[in-house]
Amino acid sequence: MDFYVRSGESGFPFSRGILAKSILRTGVTHLKAYQVAEDIRKELVETGKEEYSDDEVFELTCKKLDALDPGVAQKYRNWRQITHYRQAIFILIGGGTGVGTTSAAAELGYMLEIPRVIGTDTIREVLRKTISDEFQPTLHESTYNAGGRLNRKLLSGVDLDILGFEEQSASVCVGVKALLERGISENKSMIIEGIHLLPSLIDDSYLSRENVFMFVLDVSDSKEHIERFHRRGKESSRKTSKYVKNFKTIRKIQEYIVEDARKNNIWVIENMNLRNTVNSIADHMREHLVETVKKKN
């Protein structure tokens, strides 16, 4: 039996998938979210009405989640409060090669229904098409090889690996700034992730905004970090030998990013479990936005 959910003057067919996605924001598993949504669908069908208000569906969802875990139900209520927040949300997730920024951003985008998820590697590729190798050689290398394009004689005594990484990141962050400006002007939420998001290169004028959130991911255990490259090679067709070969530099850059994050009071998250990492980010944002909404009301 099909039935409709009324919201204001409009109505739409009940969707278990849409309801499950809203429940995912609380941090429950995909399976549990769909189980709860299916239980709600069955109960509404058994009631026999052809139409329900969105408030009725919301209250029934809270009731089901309360039975599961009162803390989960409170998170769901909080996210409902946040729907009154009309500003776009911007999430920056930094971290070196292999620590999981891409996976975390993709999962977070799905959870929060933010379709614009952009990697800084993509920004770098665009810049490579517009800025020649002769003009900016470090831009045309991987971050762990960028230092090799610098003049060692002129820069003796300097860590070229870090300097090359910084130079490339500074260029990419110009593109990041442009994306943020566009998103803010159009009020469209987005997630930007990648190695180039060095906290000291992100202007305070963005980080101080109530709707901009920045995090840096870390894998503090170097053995676990390199093992991820080995697993990646077994699970996909991507060649990982270049990462293993350059792991010492990759690790150095990662440690530099983490140090920079701590100096700039950016939260560093130990990414040993993707679900826990994503839930930590979502919970932090939820708590902050709930307080912001309360202050505005």
C-alpha positions, 0 to 999 in steps of 0.5 A, spaced: 500 500 500 502 506 498 501 512 502 503 520 502 507 524 507 505 531 507 509 537 508 506 544 508 502 545 502 506 539 498 505 531 499 510 526 496 510 518 496 513 515 503 520 513 501 523 508 506 530 510 502 529 517 504 527 516 511 533 511 512 538 516 509 535 521 514 537 516 520 544 515 518 546 521 520 545 519 527 551 514 526 547 507 526 549 502 521 546 502 514 543 496 515 540 498 522 537 505 519 533 501 513 531 496 518 528 502 522 525 505 516 522 498 514 519 498 521 516 505 520 513 503 513 510 497 516 506 500 522 504 506 517 501 501 512 497 497 518 494 504 521 491 504 514 491 512 513 493 514 506 496 520 508 501 522 514 504 529 516 511 529 516 511 531 523 507 524 525 513 520 521 518 524 525 515 522 532 514 515 530 521 515 528 523 518 534 519 513 538 523 507 534 530 510 535 528 511 543 527 504 544 533 502 540 538 508 544 535 514 547 542 517 545 541 516 537 534 519 538 536 525 541 541 526 535 535 525 530 532 530 534 538 535 533 538 534 526 531 536 525 533 542 529 538 543 524 534 543 518 532 550 520 539 552 519 539 556 512 546 557 511 550 552 506 555 547 510 563 547 508 567 541 510 574 541 509 578 534 510 585 534 510 591 529 511 596 525 507 596 520 502 593 513 504 590 516 511 583 516 508 580 523 506 577 520 500 573 515 503 571 519 509 569 525 504 565 520 500 561 517 506 560 524 509 557 526 503 552 520 503 550 521 510 549 529 510 546 529 503 552 533 500 553 531 493 559 536 492 565 532 494 571 535 491 578 532 491 584 537 491 587 532 486 582 534 481 583 542 483 591 540 481 589 537 475 585 543 472 591 548 474 596 543 471 592 545 464 593 552 465 599 553 468 605 550 465 611 546 467 616 551 466 612 556 470 611 552 476 614 545 476 612 543 483 605 543 480 606 537 475 609 532 480 606 528 485 606 531 492 612 526 495 616 528 488 615 535 488 621 537 492 625 534 486 623 539 482 626 545 486 634 547 486 638 544 491 644 548 490 640 555 491 636 551 497 641 548 501 639 546 508 632 546 507 627 540 507 626 540 499 620 535 500 616 539 505 618 545 501 616 542 494 609 540 498 608 547 501 609 550 494 604 545 490 599 546 496 599 553 496 597 553 489 592 548 490 589 552 495 588 558 491 583 554 487 580 551 494 579 559 496 575 560 489 571 554 490 569 556 497 567 563 495 563 560 489 559 556 494 558 561 499 555 566 494 551 561 491 549 558 498 551 551 496 554 546 501 560 542 499 566 537 502 573 538 500 578 533 501 585 532 500 593 532 502 593 540 499 589 542 505 594 545 509 591 548 515 596 554 515 594 555 508 587 556 509 585 563 511 582 565 518 576 568 514 574 562 512 575 557 518 572 562 523 565 562 519 560 558 523 558 554 517 566 552 515 569 545 519 576 543 518 579 536 520 585 533 519 586 525 519 591 521 521 594 514 522 599 515 527 602 508 526 607 508 520 606 500 520 598 501 519 599 506 514 604 502 509 599 496 510 594 500 507 597 501 501 599 494 500 591 492 502 589 497 496 594 494 491 590 487 493 583 490 493 584 494 486 587 495 480 591 501 482 599 500 482 601 502 489 608 500 488 610 508 487 607 509 494 611 504 498 617 506 494 616 513 496 613 512 503 618 515 507 617 522 504 609 520 504 610 519 512 614 525 513 609 530 509 603 526 513 607 528 520 608 535 517 600 536 516 599 533 523 604 538 526 601 544 522 594 542 524 595 542 531 599 549 531 593 552 528 588 548 533 585 544 527 582 537 530 586 531 528 582 525 528 585 518 528 582 514 522 583 507 524 575 506 523 572 509 517 565 509 520 567 512 527 571 517 524 565 519 520 561 519 526 566 523 530 565 529 524 558 528 524 557 529 531 562 535 532 558 538 527 551 537 529 553 539 536 556 546 534 550 547 529 545 545 534 548 551 539 548 556 533 541 555 531 539 556 539 543 562 539 539 565 532 532 563 535 
